Amino acid sequence: MTPPVFAHGHLRLYLLSLLAEGPMHGYEIIQALEERFGGTYTPSAGTIYPRLAKLEEEGLVSKSVDGRKTVYEITDAGRAELAAREHELNDIENDVTDSVRRLADEVRNSVDQAMRSLRADLASAAREARNEARHAGRTVRTDIRESATGRLRDAEIVLNDFRHQLRSDLRSMAARDELSKENVDELREKLNEVRTGLFRMD
């Protein structure tokens, strides 16, 4: 089971630290958290807004309406609590760093699993098409070609989805200056393995 990103009570303090940087509306807070986690974690509105409401009840945060947006701002009492718990905030920042690494590892593992699954599925589909072609007449072979065309279209859809997701992950790593030459070499090696496996169908 994947452990929670924030320990109990930590998100509350982290929200205060974000608002200490300046007033924000709810969506900006969610975006700020997503950016801190390099895109690997995006809290839901159902996670953020109840905690903001609680902070407001405690007098640590105030809110005002700016057009159609509700803007949240830390109060003097909120700044005082933040200062009193600065040592806890340092620990939370370390936990966030660990969470980012853990979530990034999970993303990489998911990519590896998806690549293996794609290679196996395409190889299986190709073997099935060859077996059908050996024992079928012209009409069946036509059906197989049509089926193979459909599989190719499905494969291209899977490949495009994978490419967009991987590009997003790589851009997040690059933004955090975590994309090394070793990462690129490993990516090239993995993709070559997939391509080699697809065209080595016994």
N, C-alpha and C positions, 0 to 999 in steps of 0.2 A: 504493500500500500504506500502510495506517495505521501511523504510527510507534508504538513501545511507549510506554505511559504512564510507566513508570520506566526510566531508563537502567540499564545493568548495575551492580549493586551498590547502587543507590539505595534499592530497596525494603527491603533489609536494615537500612539506617540509619534509614529512616523508621519501620520497626516498632519500633526501639529508642526513637525519639522518642515514639511513641504510648504505649508501656509506661512511659515516664518520667512520664506523667500519672497512672498508677495501674495496678494489676494488672487483667488482663482475661482472659477465656477466648476461645477462638478465634473464636466467632461474634461476640463483641463487637468484636474487632479488625476483622473483615470489615465490620461495620456502621459502625465508626468511619471506615474508609477510604471506604466508600460515601458517608457524610455529608460527608467532606472534599471529595469530588468532586461533591457536589450530586446524587447519584443517577445520574450519567452513567457511572460506572465501578464495578463490583462485582467484586473479585478472587475467584477460585475458591478452594475449600479446598485444591485441589491446588497452588495458588500459595503460599498462606500457611503451611500446616503444615510443609512441608519446610524453609522458611526459619527458622521458629521452632525446629525440631529442630536446625538448624545453629547457630543462636545459642546454644542450650542446650549443644551440644557444645563451643562455644568459651568457655563459662562466662560469657556476657554476659546470659543469661536463665536463670531457674530456673522450675520448674513444680511445682505441687502439685495434689492432687485435692480438689475440693469437691463432695461428692455424686457426681453423674454427670458433672461438668464438670472439665476440666483448666484450671487457672488459671495464666497466665504472668505473671512479674514480672521486672523488670529488676534485675540485680545491681549491686554497687558497680563491678565491672569494666565492666559495660555503661554505667553512668553516666560512668565515666572516658573510655571511648571516645567517647561522645556529646559530652562536653565538648571532647575533643581535636579532634573533627571538626565543631565547631559551624559553621564557615564553609561546609563542604560542605552542611550541613543547610539553611542559608539559601538556597543555590543550588537545592536540591531543592524547597524551598517555592515558589520562583519557577517552577520547572519544572512543579510541580503546578498552579499558577495558569494557566500557559499550556495545560496539558493539559485543564483544565476548560473553558477557552474553546474549544479545538479540538473537544472532544467535544460541547460545546453547539452549535457551528456544524454539526457533522455531524448532530445530532438535528434541528436546524431544516431542514437540507437534505433530510433523509429525510421530514420532515413535508410539505415543499413537493412533493416527488416523489410522495408518497402521494396528496396532494390532486389533483395533475394526473392521475395514473393513475386515480383514482376518477372524476373528471369525464369522462375519455375513455371509460372502460368503461361508465358509465351512459348516456352519449350514444350510444354504439354500440349498446347493448342497446335503447334506445328507437327508434333508426332501424330496427333489425332487426324490432322488433315492428310498426312502422308498415308496413313493406314486406310483411310476412306478412299483415297485416290487409287490404291492398288486393287481394290475389290469392287470398284464401281464402274459403270458405263459412262458414256459421254454426258448424259443428262445429269448424273450424280456429280461428275467432275465439274460441271458448270455450277451446280449448287455449292460445291466446295469452294470454287473460286469466289463466289459471292460471299460465302461465309468467311473466307479468309480476308476478303476486303473489309467486312464488318469488324473482324478481329483487329485488323490493322488500324482501322479508325479508332477502335476502343483503346488500342495500345498507344496511339498518338495522343488521345485525350489524357490517359494516365501519365504519359511522359510530360505533357505540357503542364499538368497540375503539379507534378513533382518538380519540374524546372522552376516554376513560379515560387513554390514554397522554399526550395533550396536557395534561390536567388535572394529571397527575403531574409533567410537565416544568415547567409553570407554577408549581406549588407549590414545586418545588425552586428555581426562579429567585427566587420571592418570599422564600423562606427565606434566600437569600443577598443579599436586597435588591438584586437585579439586574433586577427586573421594572419597566420604566419605562412611562410613558404612551405612548412611541413604540412599544414592543412591543405594547401593547394595541391601539393604532391600526392597526398593521401586521396584527395578527391579524384585526381586524374587516374590514380591506380584503381580505385573502386569502380569508376565508370568504365575503364578498360576491361576490368573483370566481367562486368555486366555484358558489355558488347561481345567479348570473347565467348562468354557462356551462351549467348543467344545464337551465335552462328556456329557453335560446336554442338549440334543436335544429332546424337547418335540414334 
